[in-house]
C-alpha cells in the first residue's frame, strides 16, 4: 500500500475472518497497529498507533453429513452406465452450499447433478453418483466442495473390483 499524507490519505479495506469454536453470540476486539501518528493510543513496545474496533456477531455454520460414503457398483460389463444417489444432509443452522465436486482416481466416476445446489438447515438433498464401467477394476474418491468449514467428507467409489468389494458373492476366485 502506498503511503498517504494528511492532504491525501491512503485507504485500504481490511478483511478478516472470525470463526469461534461453536455457535452463539460473540464479541471481540480487533486491534490494528499503524504508523498513524495522530492516534492517541500507542503500543508501548514499538510506539505504533493502535486502532481498536469492537466486533459483535452471531456465529452460525452449515454442517454436512453424507450417506452412504461408499459406493460399490459391483461387477458390470464394459461400457455400461450405472448410477445411484447419495443423501446430503445439513445438520447446521444456515444453508449448506455444495458448489461442485472433484474425483481423485479413475475419471470414469462422475455426477450428473446440477451444481451448485443448496440444502436448507435440517434438510436433505440427493446427489447423483455415476460410473461408466471399464473392463478393469476401478476406484476413486469423490470430494464435495462446500461451505461447511469442517466438511471434508469424501465418498469412496469402486467398480469391477472384487478385492475391495464388501459383497463376496461375485468374487469367484476368492
Phi, psi and omega in degrees: 000138179286151180282135179261182178224174177299320182287322181228081181292155178256136181237149175208142177290148175245117180255142179210166178228127179245113183233094178293166182284349179208174180278156177145188178269136184224154175218136178211169177243127175265125180249125180244127175261139179214176177264017178290114185271006180259005178272139185286324183267134180228158175282121183293340181285325184226004178063020175280150177292146179240127173250131179244133178232127178273128179247133177228147177180177179249127178267123177217144184224153166281166180215123184254131171234132181244136175216134350282165179256009179217125176241124173246107182280357174077195180269118185226151179291146181304135178089352180279155184247131181227143179216161178208181183234140171256143176265129178249114181253141174258106179266011180261193185248000174229166185298132175270131177247122174257106189282316183191192178216162171224156181237124172259117182122213185296127182279011175284349178265143183202182172225133177267005180291156179270124180249149355285158169230159190237140178237118181291158179306129181079357183268169179225134173235157177253150179231131179287135173236125188228161181214133170259115188295138171250173179286347184256165172293133181230148176210156180195169171240131176258125179253131179262123178275121187210175183262013173282117183299340177250009186278075179253020184292139178240161176246122177275135185231135173220157175204143182052036183234089184290335181287330179263352185289147173273350180260106184276356185290337180255009177266091186288332184256010179056000000 
